[in-house]
């Protein structure tokens, strides 16, 4: 089976290569702006030769512009890349021999804030250019009628973690490893996470089995609080967790002051650090009918060990 992975040089792409090269039934090809060779990948194409690529069975579209938390980039870049590239590769897929197409969207294409548990039935109302561009790409895929032999899958993952990840989890690890106390213990939130191993497992299951196309949220089975996350990180590095239960009203007052005089802790940052964001995986688990290979706790501890190395 020939699989074409766009954005193959990224975090998810590299992990998919490692995962799929354990099985000799797959031949992997890349489509990326980076041409550096990757072990296990037969060839990496550039986007300007897309029309010349042949004999592909499955397309996994990962290429996109990630959410810029520092807000330094132009909004139009999100639409040009997240929507524009999706339109280009999906149009190619429709004319190709490939029969399965996977688009990596995001839960942020639905909602930036969640009350209760987010499901696929939730009305989409993204507020950022990142979320809106992902939703535009989803709408484009859903607007076109597929031939009977083709299927399209839209994945909406929550925060992905795993060995090699350099996102917010790594920042928390740096804080804990330096012995800096976590000052927001008074806030007891719940957030969903997604192990990269579980994500790779989902890709394989939908590639190898005849499962109905559609939109699927992808998350680990259980959500955890940020306080629990700090405790797991502390356990992973062999330290006692330092969590301060400072008054929530005092912290909010500090954040309000921070917004006024531009301190590191602002009202917006406090909201992001302490908000609930729980994502249901009921639909994807229902079609796979198998347990995920790794729990959130196991996956996080494995990730922390990789940071130590």
Helices and strands as residue ranges (DSSP letters): E 2-6, H 11-20, E 27-31, E 41-45, G 47-52, E 58-61, H 75-78, I 79-83, H 84-95, E 100-104, G 107-109, E 117-118, H 129-143, E 151-157, E 159-161, H 168-177, E 193-195, H 196-208, E 214-218, H 226-236, H 248-261, H 267-274, E 278-279, H 282-288, H 296-308
